[in-house]
Amino acid sequence: MKVAVAFDHRGVKLRERILAELAALGHEPHDLGTDRPEPRIDYPDKAREVGEAIRGGDAERAVFVCGSGVGASVAASKIAGIRAAVCHDTYSAHQGVEHDDMNVLCIGSEVVGPELAAELVRAFLGARFDGGERYVRRLEKIEEMEGEKIDV
């Protein structure tokens, strides 16, 4: 599977371990950087690159790492068709794909260590969307929401 990988300046801590896990699993990384802690990288810029990679067909899924994983997931989820979530446990990493067709796994480098990050990547990439009627119905509702302007 083609997998986009993106790291901001804090997420770069997990870069080597995540890339090694992708290689061990036989996946093809689409590396969006960064590979160093300086200069600081704004996670919304990386979110846009991740979204463009998936929407443009350069990747089927993505792993996106920032300090907490939260900013990455919030920013990436703003892009139509991108279903990103921060996952720091293996259940959420696979269940998010199986039930919600999650296509971007977000991880916090300040929250998990390298070995748990590798486990999360394995769970995420090993999972497949269930395709059940209730899950498809829910995704259709999300797609409707992406096209609406909602005033609060």
C-alpha positions in Angstrom: 0.0 0.0 0.0 1.2 3.5 -0.7 1.3 5.4 2.6 2.0 9.1 3.0 4.0 10.0 6.0 4.3 13.5 7.4 6.0 14.9 10.5 6.2 18.4 11.9 9.2 19.5 13.9 8.1 17.7 17.0 6.8 14.6 15.3 10.2 14.0 13.7 11.2 12.1 16.9 9.2 9.1 15.6 10.2 9.4 12.0 12.9 6.6 11.8 10.8 4.1 13.7 7.7 4.7 11.6 9.6 4.5 8.3 11.3 1.3 9.5 7.9 -0.2 10.3 6.5 0.7 6.9 9.5 -1.0 5.3 9.2 -4.1 7.4 5.5 -4.4 6.5 6.3 -4.0 2.8 4.5 -0.7 2.3 5.6 2.1 0.0 6.2 5.4 1.8 5.4 8.7 0.2 7.6 10.9 2.4 6.3 14.4 2.9 9.0 15.3 5.5 10.3 16.8 7.6 13.4 15.0 8.7 14.8 17.5 11.2 13.5 19.5 14.2 14.4 22.9 12.8 13.0 24.9 11.3 9.6 24.7 13.0 6.9 23.3 10.7 3.3 24.4 11.0 1.2 21.3 11.1 -1.7 22.7 9.0 0.8 22.9 6.1 1.6 19.2 6.5 -2.1 18.4 6.8 -2.7 20.0 3.4 0.1 17.9 1.9 -1.3 14.8 3.5 -4.8 15.5 2.1 -3.5 16.3 -1.3 -1.5 13.1 -1.4 -4.5 11.0 -0.6 -7.0 12.9 -2.8 -4.5 13.0 -5.6 -3.9 9.2 -5.5 -0.2 9.4 -4.4 -1.2 7.5 -1.2 -4.1 5.4 0.0 -3.6 6.2 3.6 -1.3 8.4 5.7 0.5 8.5 9.1 0.8 12.1 10.4 2.9 12.9 13.5 3.0 16.1 15.5 3.6 16.7 19.2 0.2 15.6 20.5 -1.5 14.3 17.4 -4.4 16.6 18.1 -3.5 19.5 15.8 -2.7 17.1 13.0 -6.1 15.4 13.3 -8.0 18.6 13.5 -6.3 20.2 10.5 -6.3 17.1 8.3 -10.0 16.5 9.0 -10.9 19.9 7.5 -10.1 18.5 4.1 -13.0 16.9 2.3 -12.6 13.2 2.0 -10.0 13.0 4.8 -11.0 11.1 7.9 -8.2 11.7 10.4 -8.0 10.8 14.1 -5.5 10.8 16.8 -5.0 7.3 18.1 -2.8 6.3 21.0 -4.2 2.8 21.5 -4.3 -0.1 19.0 -8.1 -0.6 19.3 -8.8 2.9 18.0 -6.2 2.6 15.3 -7.9 -0.5 13.8 -11.5 0.2 14.7 -11.2 3.7 13.1 -10.6 2.0 9.8 -13.0 -0.8 10.2 -16.0 1.3 11.2 -15.2 4.9 10.1 -13.0 4.3 7.1 -10.3 6.4 8.7 -7.6 7.2 6.2 -5.1 9.2 8.3 -3.6 8.0 11.5 -2.4 10.9 13.7 0.1 10.2 16.5 1.6 12.4 19.2 5.3 12.1 19.5 5.1 13.5 23.1 2.5 10.9 24.0 3.7 7.6 22.7 7.1 6.1 22.2 8.6 4.5 19.2 7.4 0.9 19.8 3.8 1.9 20.5 3.9 4.1 17.4 5.0 1.0 15.4 2.1 -1.0 16.9 -0.3 1.7 16.0 0.9 1.8 12.4 0.6 -2.0 12.2 -3.0 -1.9 13.5 -4.0 0.9 11.2 -2.5 -0.5 8.1 -3.7 -4.0 8.8 -7.3 -3.0 9.2 -9.9 -2.9 6.4 -13.2 -1.0 6.2 -16.1 -3.3 7.1 -18.4 -1.9 4.4 -21.5 -2.7 6.4 -24.6 -0.7 5.6 -24.7 1.2 8.9 -21.1 2.3 8.4 -21.6 3.4 4.8 -24.8 5.3 5.9 -22.8 7.2 8.5 -20.0 8.0 6.1 -22.7 9.4 3.7 -23.9 11.7 6.4 -20.3 12.9 7.0 -20.0 13.6 3.3 -23.2 15.7 3.4 -21.8 17.7 6.3 -18.5 18.4 4.4 -20.6 20.1 1.7 -22.7 22.2 4.1 -22.0 25.5 5.6 -23.1 25.1 9.2 -23.7 28.2 11.2 -23.5 27.9 15.0 
